[in-house]
Amino acid sequence: MEQAFIEKMKNVLLEQKEEILKSLADKHSEYKKMVESGEPGDEVDVASDVIDGALLESLGAQDANRLKRINNTLERINQGKYGICIICNKEIPKARLEAIPYALMCVACQSEDERRNR
C-alpha cells in the first residue's frame, strides 16, 4: 500500500479521533449542566432525564468503542500493518478503508466473523 494513501488515512483517523473527543466532552458538559440546572419536577420530567442520560451514555459507549478502534488502527499504522487483514493477512481494498478507515478485516473475513457472532 502506498505511503501517501496511508498518510491520508492517518489524517482522516486523527480528525475522527478529534471529533469524537470533542463530542464526548461536549455531551458530558451539556448533560452535567442539564442535571445541575434542573429542578426536580414531576415524574415525567424525571423519566425524561433518565432516558436522556441513558441515551448519552449509549452514544458515549459507541463513541468510546470507535475511539478504541481508531487508536488501534493508528498503532497498526505505526507498526507498518495498516490495511492488512488481521485474519487472512491479505490487503484490505482501499475503497473499504476509505469507507471505514479503522477496518481491521477484509470484507470476506468481516462477514465470516459477523456470521459466527450471530
C-alpha positions as CSV (number, residue, x, y, z in Angstrom):
1,M,0.0,0.0,0.0
2,E,1.4,3.4,-0.9
3,Q,2.7,5.6,1.8
4,A,0.7,8.6,0.5
5,F,-2.6,6.7,1.0
6,I,-1.6,5.6,4.4
7,E,-0.7,9.2,5.4
8,K,-4.1,10.4,4.0
9,M,-5.9,7.7,6.1
10,K,-3.9,8.6,9.2
11,N,-5.0,12.2,8.9
12,V,-8.6,11.1,8.4
13,L,-8.3,8.9,11.6
14,L,-6.8,11.7,13.6
15,E,-9.6,14.1,12.5
16,Q,-12.2,11.5,13.5
17,K,-10.4,11.0,16.9
18,E,-10.5,14.7,17.5
19,E,-14.2,14.9,16.6
20,I,-15.1,12.0,19.0
21,L,-13.1,13.5,21.9
22,K,-14.7,16.9,21.3
23,S,-18.2,15.3,21.0
24,L,-17.7,13.3,24.2
25,A,-16.5,16.4,26.1
26,D,-19.5,18.5,24.8
27,K,-22.0,15.8,25.7
28,H,-20.6,15.4,29.1
29,S,-20.7,19.1,29.9
30,E,-24.2,19.5,28.4
31,Y,-25.5,16.7,30.4
32,K,-23.8,17.9,33.6
33,K,-25.3,21.4,33.0
34,M,-28.7,19.9,32.4
35,V,-28.6,17.9,35.7
36,E,-27.2,20.8,37.7
37,S,-29.6,23.4,36.5
38,G,-32.7,21.3,36.5
39,E,-35.0,21.4,39.5
40,P,-36.7,18.1,40.5
41,G,-40.0,18.0,38.6
42,D,-42.8,15.7,38.1
43,E,-42.3,12.0,37.3
44,V,-42.4,12.7,33.5
45,D,-39.5,15.2,33.8
46,V,-37.5,12.7,35.9
47,A,-38.2,9.9,33.5
48,S,-37.2,12.1,30.6
49,D,-33.9,13.0,32.3
50,V,-33.2,9.3,32.9
51,I,-33.8,8.5,29.3
52,D,-31.6,11.4,28.2
53,G,-28.9,10.2,30.5
54,A,-29.1,6.6,29.2
55,L,-29.0,7.8,25.6
56,L,-26.0,10.0,26.3
57,E,-24.2,7.0,27.9
58,S,-25.1,4.8,25.0
59,L,-23.8,7.3,22.5
60,G,-20.7,7.7,24.7
61,A,-20.1,4.0,24.6
62,Q,-20.4,3.9,20.8
63,D,-18.0,6.8,20.5
64,A,-15.7,5.2,23.0
65,N,-15.7,1.9,21.0
66,R,-15.0,3.8,17.8
67,L,-12.2,5.7,19.6
68,K,-10.6,2.5,20.7
69,R,-10.8,1.1,17.1
70,I,-9.2,4.4,15.8
71,N,-6.4,4.2,18.4
72,N,-5.7,0.5,17.5
73,T,-5.6,1.4,13.8
74,L,-3.2,4.3,14.4
75,E,-1.0,1.8,16.3
76,R,-1.2,-0.6,13.3
77,I,0.0,2.3,11.1
78,N,3.0,2.9,13.3
79,Q,3.7,-0.9,13.1
80,G,3.5,-0.8,9.3
81,K,0.5,-3.2,9.3
82,Y,-2.2,-0.8,8.2
83,G,-4.5,-2.1,5.5
84,I,-3.7,-5.8,6.2
85,C,-6.5,-8.1,7.3
86,I,-5.9,-9.4,10.8
87,I,-7.4,-12.7,9.9
88,C,-6.1,-13.7,6.4
89,N,-3.2,-11.2,6.1
90,K,-4.5,-10.1,2.7
91,E,-4.6,-6.4,1.7
92,I,-7.8,-4.7,2.6
93,P,-9.2,-2.8,-0.5
94,K,-8.7,0.9,-0.5
95,A,-12.4,1.5,-1.1
96,R,-13.2,-0.3,2.2
97,L,-10.6,1.7,4.1
98,E,-11.9,4.9,2.7
99,A,-15.4,4.0,3.8
100,I,-14.2,2.6,7.2
101,P,-10.7,3.8,7.9
102,Y,-10.4,1.7,11.0
103,A,-11.4,-1.6,9.3
104,L,-9.2,-4.4,10.6
105,M,-10.6,-7.1,8.3
106,C,-11.3,-7.6,4.7
107,V,-15.0,-7.9,3.7
108,A,-14.8,-11.7,3.5
109,C,-13.3,-12.1,6.9
110,Q,-15.6,-9.5,8.4
111,S,-18.7,-11.2,7.0
112,E,-17.5,-14.6,8.4
113,D,-16.8,-13.0,11.8
114,E,-20.3,-11.5,11.8
115,R,-21.9,-14.8,10.9
116,R,-20.1,-16.6,13.7
117,N,-21.1,-14.0,16.2
118,R,-24.9,-14.1,15.5
